[in-house]
Amino acid sequence: MKTNAGRFFEDYRVGDTIVHAIPRTVGSGERALYHALYPARHALSSADSFAQGCGLPASPLDDLIVFHTVFGKSVPDISLNAVANLGYAEARFHRPVWPGDTLASRSTVIGVKQNSNGKTGVVWVHTEGHNQHGDLVLDFKRWVMLRKRDLDAPAPETVVPELSDAVAPGSLHVPHGLDFSRYDTVAAGSPHRWSDYEVGEKIDHVDGVTIEEAEHMLATRLWQNTAKVHFDATNREDGRRLIYGGHVISMARTLSFNGLANAQMMVAINAGAHANPCFAGDTVRAWSEVLDKADTDAAGVGALRLRLVATKGDSGALPLRDEAGKYRPDVLLDLDYWAVMPK
């Protein structure tokens, strides 16, 4: 048998390391498609001239291009048979990725837990992405719910990893050479700097975007994400294709430009949850809350810890959770991340 049906829950063992196939060289084509799909507008990843004015040799690829590419490499081995990708933690962007770099990834299984229904289970993995020089560019932990192939397979010993609530400010990786001391707010599109934001402040990003099947399918293919729930309408009982959660992340991050245009780079993802499924026809809106602020050692560079919430309801007014503490059905994404911004 030469075809591969993918791994199921009972195929994972804590400690296993899986090297993911098909390294990928990324370039200006991925950037153009990314900016067309969302459309991203942060200046540092849009213009070489702006990036050079900030101390970098050229414009790096968008951080989420790197995330989606590394994530996509892992899908055939980790989440091909997923019911849903549940969340993220402890993600760090270690260094910029430039057009022409080649990315490869590998994952280590760090936790398993069978669900009480005996039909599915949760697997936790630590995924690393490296460039062609072997340098670590990104690592993150995520957990995914998977089907069992054999319902009679015995449940493994439960191992649930301990995950940090947030990446410590002192361990954030600011790109070497990044210097915001001569930052051009006119070119960036906003006068609001790090000092203009206060902890506890909430920002309604105002705009909304209706998700379409065509753009979702293009995006999911672009990142070589082969999870069946995104492509095969017969894979879910409701006959609907699930929108890739990363598509929602990128859409929400793009919407956040209106209010956070100078949050130029994501340097860490502290935690993330896909609270409810997203389907074609849903209109995504977003709001952010400032959770924390930190200094960095880079000239003129501060860090903001932001909570980005994507909804398919009224963005600014929607409570996140109901009285029982569960996410309300209109909440799509709850993402906690660090971004760098001019001081």
Secondary structure as GFF3:
##gff-version 3
##sequence-region A 1 343
A	DSSP	three_ten_helix	9	11	.	.	.	ID=ss1
A	DSSP	beta_strand	17	19	.	.	.	ID=ss2
A	DSSP	beta_strand	24	25	.	.	.	ID=ss3
A	DSSP	alpha_helix	28	37	.	.	.	ID=ss4
A	DSSP	three_ten_helix	43	45	.	.	.	ID=ss5
A	DSSP	alpha_helix	48	53	.	.	.	ID=ss6
A	DSSP	alpha_helix	63	78	.	.	.	ID=ss7
A	DSSP	beta_strand	82	93	.	.	.	ID=ss8
A	DSSP	beta_strand	102	114	.	.	.	ID=ss9
A	DSSP	beta_strand	120	130	.	.	.	ID=ss10
A	DSSP	beta_strand	136	147	.	.	.	ID=ss11
A	DSSP	three_ten_helix	169	171	.	.	.	ID=ss12
A	DSSP	alpha_helix	185	188	.	.	.	ID=ss13
A	DSSP	three_ten_helix	194	196	.	.	.	ID=ss14
A	DSSP	beta_strand	202	210	.	.	.	ID=ss15
A	DSSP	alpha_helix	213	222	.	.	.	ID=ss16
A	DSSP	alpha_helix	228	231	.	.	.	ID=ss17
A	DSSP	alpha_helix	245	255	.	.	.	ID=ss18
A	DSSP	alpha_helix	257	260	.	.	.	ID=ss19
A	DSSP	beta_strand	265	274	.	.	.	ID=ss20
A	DSSP	beta_strand	283	295	.	.	.	ID=ss21
A	DSSP	beta_strand	301	311	.	.	.	ID=ss22
A	DSSP	beta_strand	331	342	.	.	.	ID=ss23
###
